[in-house]
Amino acid sequence: MRTIRTTTTTVPALAAVRNLGILAHVDAGKTTVTERILFATGTVHKRGEVHDGTTVTDFDAQERDRGITIFAAAVSCSWSGHRVNLIDTPGHVDFADEVERSLRVLDGAVAVFDAVAGVEPQSESVWRTADRYGVPRIAFVNKLDRAGADLDSAVASLRDRLGTVPLVVQLPIGREEAFTGVVDLVRMRALLWSGDDGTYTTAEVPADLREEAVRRRRELAETVAGLHPAALEEFCATSELSAPTLTGALRDLTLSGEGVVVLCGSAYRNRGVEPLLDAVVAYLPSPLDVPPVRGTYGGEERERAADPAEPFTALVFKVAATATGRLTYLRVYAGTVRKGDQVRDAGTGRTERVARILRVQADRHEEREEAVAGDIVAVVGPKAARAGTTLCAPAAPLLLEPPVVAEPVVSVAVEARRSTDTGRLTTALARLAEEDPSLSVRSDPETGQTVLSGLGELHLEVAVEKLRSGGVEVAVGRPQVSYRETVVRGLAGFVHRHVKQDGGAGQFAHVVLDVEPLGGPGFEFRSAVTGGRVPQEYARAVEAGCRDALVEGPLGGYPVTGVRVVLTDGATHAKDSSELAFRAAGRFGLREALRRCALELLEPVAEVTVTVPDDAVGGVLGDLAARRGRVSGSTARAGTAVITASVPLAELFGYASRLRGRTSGRGTFTTRPAPPAPVPASVAATILTG
């Protein structure tokens, strides 16, 4: 890592800041788009290539070896007087948590789609995540120079699979290898590239495309007018929309999420990148265009506007250990923080000092004196902050909602090969879990083994390789999936009395519990006690005890999910009742109640999309059936078949090798999480007795 010290910094007005992420399915060209943006903006002077391992954002050794993005990387650049803070996110499902944490702090996003494949499973997943956080997006249909590329098919998949309204503002000039430019439908002009250096010229719309361009411009205007009142007024008066009106309406529809502007190009050949940057500036929001951030403190909800004069408020979205120290990446939502300032961890109340502030350029950093609202920076100094931590001004605390952390679904046992490395392994595992909240480390109480859990095989492979590259030799067991237990038939009116007397003050708690299926994952607790028979603080203790009981279920010791517990009655003792006693009653009472309920085992399931040659379809379908897969669809695409199936995650270990063997190396597959499903009785019996 190199640090560049700068003596002066220029902070653009908030209206000229764009905080955006690049989102896509793996291999859609996301990192290449990022590299071309850095090249076009003059941030780098040589184009990096994924296949050469020379990209700026994929700087980790594993990323370069594997040719995929694993860790979200932040970079900054300037375009047309605007500061663009950009995060290149992973496209592989195993690293979806990096995408989740990035989207939590971004104002907008560019979603990249393959012009041949259209919407793919992981691109759909990250799109839904962006929907959940209300992040406005524009779409870039990439790889138009590939054989089989079709903008209209890709746009149709956006409409059908994502349920969005595509607002296509460009028309390709030339197909596949002959792709040389686009027609800008907003200004009705042609943008032509003669080489691959990114330089383009403007010209009249080619005569052979004039009629098609006029028709598509009309369709675009009609669609926009149907969604935007001001545009409708002009359209009714003139039967068309001027370029300024159309641009303003497209921006409004992007910010509201009612439509998605669609551009196209070939990032690898440097065609379409500069118009994409223009669209980022024109359509995506600045920090001033998004609502003030909302948080809570002391039971009250408050909000902070994106204003440098407001009290400092920031959310940590990433922590990384580097050779020069611990970096805490944060998005500043309000206020100003300067080097040397004291900040407060709103969750723990701990006060920390900001020793350095860095503008992030992937693995290079520029030192700054301050960071203001709208900035995405890394700071050195906070020692206890984690992803999801809120840092704020000590005198004006505010707790922001942290990003959702995905539950691990695959586990492996790890141990140091040398007994002298046991301590180092413990420290290294703790650091891994600190940097990546979707990794968890626990000790198996039965075997004494250390168990590392994550979101998939690749996720764990990367984590283990990181341990080894840090000098810790580890032995790794076979992957195991994380099963869950759930209630199928509940139990009403279960009575439990916790009475303990061993000298001095005793313990007394009496609870009556109803246990019900929740109808979905999670846990819900409610107190229906009336008349003050169980005080509210004791009811909260019962809830805490119930959560303790859900850690290990009665079937096989797996966590319990999908259960609702209602505290219907209870009793206290004037001297011997306490929160500790009621927590114990909740724990032991629910544990006993679950033994009397009907439970079943749940297993993680993946939706698998397999692309294979036509002549291999039969063998692949048979193999999926043998893996307890349920095929949900199959479509033909240019000599290949795309098969979609739901397959238990436990049956997918080693599937990549089997698929390569059955298809002579021509088959590929991708996965994304699906809702967990009950384990068949015969399989469950083997698991529980195994």
C-alpha positions as CSV (number, residue, x, y, z in Angstrom):
1,M,0.0,0.0,0.0
2,R,1.3,3.5,-0.9
3,T,0.1,6.6,0.9
4,I,0.3,9.9,-1.0
5,R,0.4,12.9,1.2
6,T,-1.3,16.0,-0.2
7,T,-1.0,19.5,1.2
8,T,-4.2,20.9,-0.2
9,T,-7.6,19.3,-0.9
10,T,-10.6,20.5,-2.8
11,V,-14.0,19.5,-1.5
12,P,-16.7,19.9,-4.2
13,A,-20.1,21.2,-3.2
14,L,-22.4,18.4,-2.1
15,A,-24.5,18.8,-5.3
16,A,-21.4,17.8,-7.3
17,V,-20.8,14.5,-5.4
18,R,-21.9,11.1,-6.6
19,N,-21.5,8.1,-4.3
20,L,-22.3,5.0,-6.4
21,G,-21.6,1.3,-6.6
22,I,-21.0,-0.9,-9.6
23,L,-23.3,-4.0,-9.4
24,A,-23.5,-7.1,-11.5
25,H,-23.5,-10.8,-11.8
26,V,-20.0,-12.4,-11.9
27,D,-18.3,-12.0,-15.4
28,A,-20.7,-9.3,-16.6
29,G,-17.8,-6.9,-16.9
30,K,-18.2,-4.9,-13.7
31,T,-14.6,-4.5,-12.8
32,T,-13.7,-3.7,-16.5
33,V,-16.3,-0.9,-16.4
34,T,-14.7,0.4,-13.2
35,E,-11.2,0.3,-14.8
36,R,-12.4,2.1,-17.9
37,I,-14.1,4.8,-15.8
38,L,-10.8,5.4,-14.0
39,F,-9.0,5.6,-17.3
40,A,-11.6,7.9,-18.9
41,T,-11.4,10.3,-15.9
42,G,-7.6,10.4,-16.0
43,T,-7.3,8.7,-12.6
44,V,-5.0,6.0,-14.1
45,H,-3.0,6.3,-17.3
46,K,-3.0,2.7,-18.3
47,R,-6.0,0.5,-18.6
48,G,-6.0,-2.5,-16.2
49,E,-7.2,-5.9,-17.4
50,V,-8.9,-8.6,-15.3
51,H,-7.3,-11.4,-17.3
52,D,-3.8,-9.9,-16.8
53,G,-4.3,-9.2,-13.1
54,T,-3.5,-5.5,-13.6
55,T,-6.7,-3.9,-12.4
56,V,-6.7,-1.2,-9.8
57,T,-9.7,-2.4,-7.7
58,D,-8.9,-6.1,-7.8
59,F,-5.6,-5.5,-6.0
60,D,-5.8,-8.5,-3.6
61,A,-3.6,-11.5,-4.6
62,Q,-6.5,-13.9,-4.5
63,E,-8.6,-11.6,-6.7
64,R,-5.9,-11.5,-9.3
65,D,-5.3,-15.2,-9.2
66,R,-9.0,-16.1,-9.4
67,G,-10.0,-13.3,-11.9
68,I,-13.0,-12.2,-9.8
69,T,-13.8,-9.5,-7.4
70,I,-13.9,-10.7,-3.8
71,F,-13.7,-7.5,-1.7
72,A,-15.5,-4.3,-2.3
73,A,-13.0,-1.6,-3.3
74,A,-13.5,2.1,-3.1
75,V,-12.0,4.6,-5.6
76,S,-12.5,8.3,-6.3
77,C,-12.3,10.2,-9.6
78,S,-13.5,13.5,-11.1
79,W,-15.8,14.0,-14.1
80,S,-17.3,17.2,-15.5
81,G,-16.6,19.1,-12.2
82,H,-18.1,16.3,-10.1
83,R,-16.5,14.1,-7.5
84,V,-17.4,10.5,-8.1
85,N,-16.8,8.1,-5.2
86,L,-17.2,4.6,-6.6
87,I,-17.3,1.2,-5.0
88,D,-16.6,-1.9,-7.2
89,T,-18.6,-4.7,-5.6
90,P,-18.2,-8.5,-5.9
91,G,-20.5,-10.4,-8.3
92,H,-20.2,-13.8,-6.8
93,V,-23.0,-14.9,-4.5
94,D,-20.6,-16.1,-1.8
95,F,-19.6,-12.4,-1.3
96,A,-23.1,-10.9,-1.4
97,D,-22.6,-9.5,2.1
98,E,-19.9,-7.1,0.8
99,V,-22.6,-5.9,-1.7
100,E,-25.1,-5.5,1.1
101,R,-22.8,-3.4,3.2
102,S,-21.8,-1.3,0.3
103,L,-25.4,-0.6,-0.8
104,R,-26.2,0.5,2.7
105,V,-24.0,3.6,2.3
106,L,-24.4,4.4,-1.4
107,D,-26.7,7.0,-3.0
108,G,-26.9,5.4,-6.4
109,A,-25.6,2.5,-8.5
110,V,-24.8,1.4,-12.0
111,A,-26.1,-2.1,-12.7
112,V,-24.0,-3.8,-15.4
113,F,-25.7,-6.6,-17.5
114,D,-24.2,-8.9,-20.1
115,A,-25.8,-8.2,-23.6
116,V,-25.9,-11.9,-24.3
117,A,-27.1,-13.3,-21.0
118,G,-29.3,-10.4,-19.8
119,V,-30.4,-10.5,-16.2
120,E,-28.6,-13.3,-14.4
121,P,-29.3,-14.8,-10.9
122,Q,-26.8,-12.7,-8.9
123,S,-27.7,-9.5,-10.8
124,E,-31.3,-10.1,-9.8
125,S,-30.3,-10.6,-6.2
126,V,-28.3,-7.4,-5.9
127,W,-31.1,-5.6,-7.7
128,R,-33.5,-6.7,-5.0
129,T,-31.0,-5.6,-2.3
130,A,-30.8,-2.2,-3.9
131,D,-34.6,-2.1,-3.9
132,R,-34.6,-2.8,-0.2
133,Y,-32.3,0.1,0.5
134,G,-34.1,2.4,-2.0
135,V,-30.9,3.0,-4.1
136,P,-31.6,4.6,-7.5
137,R,-30.0,2.9,-10.5
138,I,-29.1,3.2,-14.1
139,A,-28.3,0.2,-16.3
140,F,-25.4,-0.4,-18.6
141,V,-25.8,-3.3,-21.1
142,N,-22.2,-4.4,-21.6
143,K,-20.4,-6.6,-24.1
144,L,-22.3,-5.5,-27.2
145,D,-19.4,-6.6,-29.3
146,R,-19.9,-10.3,-28.3
147,A,-21.4,-12.8,-30.6
148,G,-25.1,-13.1,-29.8
149,A,-25.3,-9.7,-28.1
150,D,-28.8,-8.3,-28.3
151,L,-29.8,-5.0,-26.5
152,D,-33.5,-5.6,-27.0
153,S,-33.4,-9.1,-25.4
154,A,-31.3,-7.8,-22.5
155,V,-33.8,-4.9,-22.0
156,A,-36.7,-7.4,-22.1
157,S,-35.1,-9.4,-19.3
158,L,-34.9,-6.2,-17.2
159,R,-38.6,-5.7,-17.7
160,D,-39.6,-9.3,-17.2
161,R,-37.3,-10.5,-14.4
162,L,-36.8,-7.2,-12.5
163,G,-40.3,-5.7,-12.9
164,T,-38.8,-2.4,-13.8
165,V,-39.6,0.2,-16.5
166,P,-36.5,0.4,-18.8
167,L,-36.0,3.8,-20.4
168,V,-33.6,3.0,-23.2
169,V,-31.7,6.2,-24.2
170,Q,-29.3,4.7,-26.8
171,L,-29.5,2.6,-30.0
172,P,-26.5,0.5,-31.0
173,I,-24.8,1.2,-34.3
174,G,-23.6,-2.1,-35.7
175,R,-24.0,-5.6,-34.2
176,E,-21.5,-7.8,-32.4
177,E,-18.0,-7.4,-33.8
178,A,-19.2,-4.5,-36.0
179,F,-20.5,-2.5,-33.0
180,T,-18.9,1.0,-33.5
181,G,-21.2,3.4,-31.7
182,V,-24.6,4.4,-30.4
183,V,-27.4,6.8,-31.3
184,D,-28.0,9.2,-28.4
185,L,-31.9,9.2,-28.4
186,V,-32.1,12.2,-26.0
187,R,-30.2,14.6,-28.3
188,M,-30.7,12.6,-31.6
189,R,-27.0,12.3,-32.5
190,A,-24.6,9.6,-33.2
191,L,-21.5,8.8,-31.0
192,L,-18.9,6.9,-33.0
193,W,-15.7,5.2,-31.8
194,S,-13.0,4.5,-34.5
195,G,-10.6,2.7,-32.1
196,D,-10.5,1.3,-28.6
197,D,-8.9,4.3,-26.8
198,G,-12.3,5.7,-25.8
199,T,-12.2,8.8,-28.1
200,Y,-15.5,9.3,-29.9
201,T,-16.8,11.8,-32.4
202,T,-20.4,13.1,-32.8
203,A,-22.2,12.9,-36.1
204,E,-25.6,12.9,-37.7
205,V,-27.7,9.8,-37.1
206,P,-26.8,7.3,-39.9
207,A,-29.4,7.3,-42.7
208,D,-30.1,3.6,-42.3
209,L,-30.9,4.0,-38.7
210,R,-32.8,7.3,-38.9
211,E,-36.3,5.9,-39.1
212,E,-35.6,3.4,-36.3
213,A,-34.1,6.1,-34.1
214,V,-37.1,8.4,-34.6
215,R,-39.4,5.5,-33.7
216,R,-37.5,4.7,-30.5
217,R,-37.2,8.3,-29.5
218,R,-41.0,8.6,-29.8
219,E,-41.5,5.4,-27.7
220,L,-39.1,6.8,-25.1
221,A,-41.0,10.2,-25.0
222,E,-44.4,8.4,-24.7
223,T,-43.2,6.2,-21.8
224,V,-41.7,9.2,-19.9
225,A,-44.7,11.3,-20.5
226,G,-46.9,8.6,-19.1
227,L,-44.9,8.6,-15.9
228,H,-43.9,12.3,-15.4
229,P,-46.6,15.0,-15.1
230,A,-44.4,17.9,-16.4
231,A,-43.2,15.9,-19.4
232,L,-46.9,14.9,-20.1
233,E,-47.8,18.5,-20.2
234,E,-45.2,19.4,-22.8
235,F,-45.9,16.2,-24.8
236,C,-49.6,17.0,-25.0
237,A,-48.8,20.5,-26.2
238,T,-46.1,19.7,-28.8
239,S,-46.4,15.9,-29.4
240,E,-42.7,15.6,-28.4
241,L,-40.2,16.3,-25.6
242,S,-37.3,18.6,-25.8
243,A,-33.9,17.3,-24.7
244,P,-33.8,19.4,-21.5
245,T,-37.3,18.3,-20.5
246,L,-36.5,14.7,-21.3
247,T,-33.3,14.8,-19.3
248,G,-35.0,16.4,-16.3
249,A,-37.8,13.9,-16.4
250,L,-35.4,10.9,-16.7
251,R,-33.5,12.2,-13.6
252,D,-36.7,12.5,-11.6
253,L,-37.9,9.0,-12.6
254,T,-34.5,7.6,-11.7
255,L,-34.5,9.2,-8.3
256,S,-38.1,8.0,-7.6
257,G,-37.4,4.5,-8.8
258,E,-40.2,4.6,-11.3
259,G,-37.9,4.0,-14.3
260,V,-34.4,2.9,-15.0
261,V,-32.3,4.7,-17.7
262,V,-30.6,2.1,-19.9
263,L,-27.3,2.7,-21.8
264,C,-25.1,0.3,-23.7
265,G,-21.6,-0.3,-24.9
266,S,-18.5,-2.5,-24.7
267,A,-16.3,-1.6,-21.7
268,Y,-13.5,-3.9,-22.8
269,R,-13.2,-2.0,-26.1
270,N,-13.7,1.4,-24.3
271,R,-16.9,2.1,-26.1
272,G,-19.8,3.7,-24.2
273,V,-17.9,4.6,-21.0
274,E,-17.8,8.4,-21.3
275,P,-21.6,8.6,-22.1
276,L,-22.1,6.4,-19.0
277,L,-20.2,8.9,-16.9
278,D,-22.3,11.7,-18.3
279,A,-25.4,9.7,-17.3
280,V,-24.0,9.2,-13.8
281,V,-23.7,13.0,-13.4
282,A,-27.0,13.7,-15.1
283,Y,-29.3,11.1,-13.5
284,L,-28.0,9.7,-10.3
285,P,-28.5,11.5,-7.0
286,S,-26.1,13.7,-5.0
287,P,-26.1,13.4,-1.2
288,L,-28.6,16.4,-1.3
289,D,-31.1,14.4,-3.3
290,V,-31.5,11.6,-0.8
291,P,-33.6,11.9,2.4
292,P,-31.8,12.9,5.6
293,V,-30.4,9.9,7.4
294,R,-32.6,8.7,10.3
295,G,-31.5,7.2,13.5
296,T,-32.4,6.7,17.2
297,Y,-31.0,7.6,20.5
298,G,-32.6,7.3,23.9
299,G,-35.7,5.9,22.4
300,E,-36.3,8.9,20.2
301,E,-36.0,9.0,16.4
302,R,-34.0,11.8,14.9
303,E,-32.6,12.8,11.5
304,R,-29.5,14.5,10.2
305,A,-29.3,16.4,6.9
306,A,-26.3,16.1,4.6
307,D,-24.8,19.3,5.8
308,P,-21.2,19.9,6.9
309,A,-22.5,22.1,9.7
310,E,-24.6,19.4,11.3
311,P,-23.3,17.2,14.1
312,F,-20.9,14.6,12.8
313,T,-22.6,11.3,11.9
314,A,-21.1,8.4,10.0
315,L,-21.6,4.7,9.4
316,V,-18.8,2.1,9.2
317,F,-19.3,-0.3,6.4
318,K,-15.9,-2.1,6.2
319,V,-12.9,-2.8,8.3
320,A,-9.6,-3.9,6.9
321,A,-6.2,-4.8,8.4
322,T,-3.3,-3.5,6.4
323,A,0.4,-3.5,6.8
324,T,0.3,0.1,8.0
325,G,-2.6,-0.4,10.5
326,R,-6.3,-0.9,10.8
327,L,-8.5,1.0,8.3
328,T,-12.1,1.8,9.2
329,Y,-14.1,2.7,6.1
330,L,-17.0,5.0,6.7
331,R,-19.7,7.0,4.9
332,V,-20.1,10.5,6.4
333,Y,-23.8,11.4,6.4
334,A,-23.6,14.7,8.2
335,G,-21.2,17.1,9.8
336,T,-17.4,17.3,9.6
337,V,-14.6,15.3,11.2
338,R,-11.0,16.5,11.3
339,K,-7.8,14.7,12.0
340,G,-7.3,14.4,15.8
341,D,-11.0,14.7,16.6
342,Q,-12.7,12.5,19.2
343,V,-15.7,10.5,18.0
344,R,-18.2,8.4,19.8
345,D,-19.3,4.8,19.1
346,A,-23.1,5.3,19.4
347,G,-23.7,1.6,20.2
348,T,-21.1,1.2,23.0
349,G,-20.6,4.7,24.2
350,R,-16.9,4.3,23.7
351,T,-14.9,7.4,22.6
352,E,-12.2,7.0,20.0
353,R,-9.7,9.3,18.3
354,V,-9.4,9.8,14.6
355,A,-5.6,9.8,13.9
356,R,-5.7,10.0,10.1
357,I,-8.2,10.5,7.4
358,L,-7.6,8.9,4.0
359,R,-9.2,9.4,0.6
360,V,-9.3,5.8,-0.8
361,Q,-7.9,4.8,-4.1
362,A,-8.2,1.0,-3.8
363,D,-4.9,0.0,-2.2
364,R,-3.5,3.6,-2.4
365,H,-4.6,6.4,-0.1
366,E,-4.4,10.2,-0.1
367,E,-4.1,11.8,3.3
368,R,-6.7,14.5,4.1
369,E,-7.2,17.0,6.9
370,E,-10.9,16.5,7.1
371,A,-14.0,14.6,5.8
372,V,-17.4,16.2,5.4
373,A,-21.0,15.1,4.7
374,G,-21.2,13.1,1.5
375,D,-17.6,11.7,1.8
376,I,-16.6,8.1,1.7
377,V,-13.2,7.8,3.4
378,A,-11.1,5.5,5.5
379,V,-9.9,6.6,9.0
380,V,-7.1,5.3,11.2
381,G,-7.5,5.3,14.9
382,P,-10.8,3.7,16.0
383,K,-9.9,0.3,17.5
384,A,-13.3,-1.2,18.4
385,A,-15.5,-0.1,15.4
386,R,-17.0,-2.9,13.3
387,A,-19.0,-2.9,10.2
388,G,-22.4,-1.4,11.1
389,T,-21.0,0.8,13.9
390,T,-22.2,4.4,14.0
391,L,-19.5,7.0,14.8
392,C,-20.8,10.4,15.8
393,A,-20.0,13.6,17.6
394,P,-19.7,12.9,21.3
395,A,-22.1,15.7,22.2
396,A,-24.8,14.6,19.7
397,P,-25.1,10.8,19.6
398,L,-27.2,9.1,17.0
399,L,-27.5,5.4,16.3
400,L,-28.0,4.4,12.6
401,E,-29.5,1.2,11.4
402,P,-26.7,-1.2,10.5
403,P,-26.7,-3.3,7.3
404,V,-28.2,-6.8,7.5
405,V,-25.7,-9.5,7.9
406,A,-26.4,-12.8,6.1
407,E,-26.5,-16.0,8.1
408,P,-23.7,-18.5,7.4
409,V,-24.8,-21.7,5.6
410,V,-21.6,-23.7,5.2
411,S,-19.0,-24.6,7.8
412,V,-15.6,-26.3,8.0
413,A,-13.5,-27.3,11.0
414,V,-10.1,-25.7,11.1
415,E,-7.1,-26.4,13.3
416,A,-3.5,-25.4,13.3
417,R,-1.1,-28.0,11.8
418,R,1.5,-27.1,14.5
419,S,0.5,-26.8,18.1
420,T,2.7,-23.7,18.4
421,D,0.4,-22.0,15.9
422,T,-2.8,-22.5,17.9
423,G,-2.6,-19.0,19.4
424,R,-1.9,-17.4,16.1
425,L,-4.8,-19.2,14.5
426,T,-7.2,-17.9,17.2
427,T,-6.0,-14.3,16.6
428,A,-6.1,-14.6,12.8
429,L,-9.7,-16.1,12.9
430,A,-10.8,-13.2,15.2
431,R,-9.4,-10.7,12.7
432,L,-11.1,-12.5,9.8
433,A,-14.5,-12.3,11.6
434,E,-13.9,-8.7,12.4
435,E,-13.2,-7.8,8.8
436,D,-16.1,-9.9,7.4
437,P,-19.2,-10.1,9.6
438,S,-20.6,-12.9,7.4
439,L,-17.9,-15.2,8.7
440,S,-18.4,-16.7,12.1
441,V,-16.1,-18.6,14.4
442,R,-17.3,-20.9,17.2
443,S,-16.0,-23.8,19.2
444,D,-18.0,-27.1,18.9
445,P,-18.8,-28.1,22.5
446,E,-18.9,-31.8,21.6
447,T,-15.7,-32.2,19.6
448,G,-13.7,-29.1,20.8
449,Q,-13.0,-28.2,17.2
450,T,-12.9,-24.7,15.9
451,V,-15.6,-24.2,13.3
452,L,-15.5,-21.5,10.6
453,S,-18.8,-20.7,8.9
454,G,-19.5,-18.6,5.8
455,L,-21.8,-18.1,2.8
456,G,-20.4,-20.8,0.5
457,E,-17.5,-23.0,-0.4
458,L,-15.7,-20.3,-2.2
459,H,-16.2,-17.9,0.7
460,L,-14.5,-20.3,3.0
461,E,-11.8,-21.2,0.5
462,V,-10.8,-17.5,0.3
463,A,-10.9,-17.2,4.1
464,V,-8.6,-20.2,4.6
465,E,-6.2,-19.0,1.9
466,K,-6.1,-15.7,3.8
467,L,-5.1,-17.5,6.9
468,R,-2.3,-19.4,5.1
469,S,-1.0,-16.3,3.3
470,G,-0.7,-14.7,6.8
471,G,1.7,-17.5,7.8
472,V,-0.7,-19.8,9.7
473,E,-0.7,-23.4,8.4
474,V,-4.1,-24.9,8.9
475,A,-5.8,-28.2,8.3
476,V,-9.4,-28.0,7.0
477,G,-12.2,-30.5,7.4
478,R,-14.9,-31.3,4.8
479,P,-17.6,-28.6,4.3
480,Q,-20.8,-29.1,6.3
481,V,-24.0,-27.2,5.7
482,S,-25.8,-25.3,8.5
483,Y,-29.1,-27.0,9.2
484,R,-31.9,-25.4,11.2
485,E,-34.8,-26.8,13.2
486,T,-38.3,-25.3,13.0
487,V,-41.6,-25.8,14.7
488,V,-44.3,-27.6,12.7
489,R,-46.9,-28.0,15.4
490,G,-46.8,-25.9,18.6
491,L,-47.9,-26.2,22.2
492,A,-50.2,-24.0,24.2
493,G,-50.2,-23.2,27.9
494,F,-46.8,-24.8,28.8
495,V,-46.1,-24.1,32.5
496,H,-42.6,-23.8,33.8
497,R,-41.5,-22.9,37.4
498,H,-37.9,-22.0,38.1
499,V,-37.2,-22.4,41.8
500,K,-33.8,-22.4,43.2
501,Q,-32.7,-22.1,46.9
502,D,-29.1,-22.6,47.8
503,G,-28.6,-20.2,50.7
504,G,-29.1,-16.5,50.7
505,A,-31.5,-15.0,48.2
506,G,-33.3,-17.6,46.1
507,Q,-34.6,-17.6,42.5
508,F,-38.2,-17.8,41.6
509,A,-39.9,-17.4,38.3
510,H,-43.2,-18.8,37.0
511,V,-44.0,-18.5,33.3
512,V,-46.7,-19.9,31.0
513,L,-45.7,-20.1,27.3
514,D,-47.5,-20.6,24.0
515,V,-45.2,-21.9,21.3
516,E,-46.4,-21.5,17.7
517,P,-45.0,-21.9,14.1
518,L,-44.0,-18.5,12.8
519,G,-44.7,-19.3,9.1
520,G,-41.2,-18.2,8.1
521,P,-37.6,-17.8,9.3
522,G,-36.8,-15.8,12.5
523,F,-38.1,-15.5,16.0
524,E,-41.0,-13.5,17.5
525,F,-41.7,-12.9,21.1
526,R,-44.8,-11.2,22.6
527,S,-46.0,-10.7,26.2
528,A,-49.8,-11.1,26.6
529,V,-49.7,-10.9,30.4
530,T,-52.2,-8.6,32.0
531,G,-52.6,-7.1,35.4
532,G,-48.9,-6.7,36.0
533,R,-48.5,-10.3,37.0
534,V,-45.1,-10.3,35.2
535,P,-43.5,-6.9,35.0
536,Q,-42.2,-5.6,31.7
537,E,-38.5,-5.9,32.7
538,Y,-39.1,-9.6,33.6
539,A,-40.9,-10.2,30.3
540,R,-37.8,-8.9,28.5
541,A,-35.7,-11.3,30.5
542,V,-37.9,-14.1,29.5
543,E,-37.4,-13.1,25.8
544,A,-33.6,-13.1,26.3
545,G,-33.9,-16.6,27.9
546,C,-36.0,-17.9,24.9
547,R,-33.3,-16.6,22.5
548,D,-30.7,-18.6,24.6
549,A,-32.8,-21.7,24.2
550,L,-33.0,-21.3,20.4
551,V,-29.3,-21.7,20.0
552,E,-29.6,-25.5,20.2
553,G,-32.7,-27.4,19.2
554,P,-33.9,-30.7,20.6
555,L,-33.6,-32.6,17.3
556,G,-29.9,-32.5,16.6
557,G,-28.6,-29.4,18.4
558,Y,-29.1,-27.1,15.5
559,P,-30.4,-23.5,15.9
560,V,-34.2,-23.2,16.0
561,T,-35.9,-20.7,13.7
562,G,-39.5,-20.0,12.5
563,V,-41.0,-19.9,16.0
564,R,-43.3,-17.5,17.9
565,V,-43.4,-17.5,21.7
566,V,-46.2,-15.8,23.6
567,L,-45.8,-15.2,27.4
568,T,-49.5,-15.6,28.5
569,D,-49.2,-15.7,32.3
570,G,-46.8,-16.0,35.2
571,A,-46.1,-15.2,38.8
572,T,-43.4,-13.5,40.8
573,H,-42.1,-13.7,44.4
574,A,-41.6,-10.6,46.4
575,K,-38.0,-11.4,47.4
576,D,-36.7,-14.2,45.1
577,S,-37.8,-13.0,41.7
578,S,-35.3,-11.3,39.5
579,E,-34.4,-10.7,35.8
580,L,-31.8,-13.5,36.2
581,A,-34.5,-15.9,37.4
582,F,-36.9,-15.1,34.6
583,R,-34.2,-15.4,32.0
584,A,-33.5,-18.9,33.3
585,A,-37.2,-19.7,33.3
586,G,-37.4,-18.6,29.7
587,R,-34.4,-20.6,28.7
588,F,-35.3,-23.9,30.4
589,G,-39.0,-23.5,29.9
590,L,-38.8,-23.0,26.1
591,R,-36.2,-25.8,25.9
592,E,-38.6,-28.2,27.5
593,A,-41.6,-26.9,25.5
594,L,-39.7,-27.5,22.2
595,R,-39.1,-31.1,23.2
596,R,-42.9,-31.5,23.3
597,C,-43.6,-29.8,20.0
598,A,-43.4,-31.3,16.5
599,L,-40.2,-30.1,14.8
600,E,-38.6,-30.7,11.4
601,L,-35.1,-30.2,10.0
602,L,-34.5,-27.4,7.5
603,E,-31.6,-27.3,5.0
604,P,-30.2,-24.4,3.0
605,V,-31.2,-24.5,-0.7
606,A,-29.6,-22.8,-3.7
607,E,-31.3,-21.8,-6.9
608,V,-28.9,-23.1,-9.6
609,T,-28.7,-21.9,-13.1
610,V,-26.8,-24.3,-15.4
611,T,-25.7,-23.4,-18.9
612,V,-24.8,-26.5,-21.0
613,P,-24.5,-27.6,-24.6
614,D,-27.7,-29.1,-26.1
615,D,-26.1,-32.5,-26.3
616,A,-25.4,-32.6,-22.6
617,V,-28.8,-31.7,-21.3
618,G,-29.9,-35.2,-20.5
619,G,-26.9,-36.1,-18.4
620,V,-27.1,-32.8,-16.5
621,L,-30.8,-33.2,-15.7
622,G,-30.2,-36.7,-14.5
623,D,-27.3,-35.5,-12.2
624,L,-29.5,-32.7,-10.8
625,A,-32.2,-35.2,-10.0
626,A,-29.7,-37.5,-8.3
627,R,-28.8,-34.4,-6.1
628,R,-32.4,-34.0,-5.1
629,G,-32.7,-31.1,-7.4
630,R,-36.1,-29.8,-8.6
631,V,-36.0,-28.3,-12.1
632,S,-38.1,-25.2,-12.5
633,G,-37.3,-24.2,-16.0
634,S,-35.3,-24.7,-19.2
635,T,-34.7,-22.3,-22.1
636,A,-32.8,-22.7,-25.3
637,R,-30.2,-20.1,-26.3
638,A,-28.0,-20.3,-29.4
639,G,-27.0,-24.0,-29.2
640,T,-27.1,-24.1,-25.4
641,A,-29.7,-24.8,-22.8
642,V,-30.1,-22.8,-19.6
643,I,-31.6,-25.0,-16.8
644,T,-32.9,-23.6,-13.5
645,A,-33.3,-25.8,-10.5
646,S,-33.5,-25.7,-6.7
647,V,-30.9,-27.9,-5.2
648,P,-30.0,-28.6,-1.5
649,L,-26.7,-26.9,-0.7
650,A,-25.4,-30.1,0.8
651,E,-25.7,-31.8,-2.6
652,L,-23.7,-29.1,-4.4
653,F,-20.3,-29.8,-2.9
654,G,-18.0,-30.9,-5.8
655,Y,-20.6,-30.1,-8.4
656,A,-18.3,-27.9,-10.4
657,S,-15.9,-30.8,-11.1
658,R,-18.8,-33.1,-12.0
659,L,-20.4,-30.6,-14.4
660,R,-17.0,-30.1,-16.2
661,G,-16.7,-33.8,-16.6
662,R,-20.2,-34.3,-18.0
663,T,-19.9,-31.4,-20.5
664,S,-16.2,-31.7,-21.5
665,G,-15.5,-28.4,-19.7
666,R,-18.2,-26.5,-21.6
667,G,-20.8,-26.3,-18.8
668,T,-21.1,-23.5,-16.3
669,F,-23.3,-22.8,-13.4
670,T,-24.2,-20.1,-10.9
671,T,-26.1,-20.1,-7.7
672,R,-28.0,-17.8,-5.4
673,P,-29.7,-18.4,-2.1
674,A,-33.2,-19.7,-2.0
675,P,-35.5,-20.1,1.0
676,P,-34.6,-23.1,3.2
677,A,-36.7,-26.3,2.7
678,P,-37.6,-29.3,4.9
679,V,-35.2,-32.2,4.8
680,P,-36.9,-35.4,3.6
681,A,-37.6,-37.8,6.5
682,S,-35.1,-40.5,5.2
683,V,-32.3,-37.9,4.7
684,A,-33.1,-36.3,8.1
685,A,-32.8,-39.6,9.8
686,T,-29.3,-40.1,8.4
687,I,-28.2,-36.6,9.3
688,L,-29.5,-36.9,12.9
689,T,-28.0,-40.3,13.5
690,G,-24.8,-39.6,11.5
